[in-house]
Amino acid sequence: MFVLVENDLVTKTVNSHKGITIGENQYPQSIYNLWSSAEREAIGIYEVVYDNTNRKSQGYYINTNQSLNFADGKVTASYGAATAKSLDDTTDEHGNVILGLKSQHTETVKRQASSLLNPTDWHVVKATEVDSYSVSAEMTTYRAAVRTASNDMETKIDASSTVDELAALYIYTDETRPLGEFPEAV
């Protein structure tokens, strides 16, 4: 991204796919890829340097808009302090419930467990309707393991007291994550 700097202030974001008029001079689009940085800066066009120090995962935080700052001959785009999303459910002024991160993640785990159990549900239904049919021990064990894993994950999600604790459940270390995994399908 490029900006126009005039009198040591960023005055305009520049579309690098189009030419630009500065004062009475018209410059072609090619200045953005053919000119050197020094040549562009001589007419007030600076390439933006991004500082993502304060940027956090959008799944867990609300980031501020980037602000542009010109100092020491460079333009920096940086974020302000991010705000953690709510862990718990809230209710808006109209009485609508807004699911917090814990509820959102719990619902995701439940959907995953359901999608793992769904392909074998017909075996369970058939076993309840046909006396001569039974579900294999291997399948029964697998289905129980899916439900146990789901319950364990939901408990860990619910035990999170901060957004960072919740996010840490999903970070893989040595090919495992604290949240755990669902068993392999049979």
Secondary structure, 3 states (H helix, E strand, C coil): CEEEEECCEEEEEECCCCCEEECCEEECCCHHHHCCHHHHHHCCEEEEEEECCCCCCCCCEECCCCEEEEECCEEEEECCCCEECCCCCEECCCCCEECCHHHHHHHHHHHHHHHHHHHHHHHHHHHHHCCCCCCCHHHHHHHHHHHHHHHHHHHHHHHCCCHHHHHHCCCCECCECCCCCCCCCC
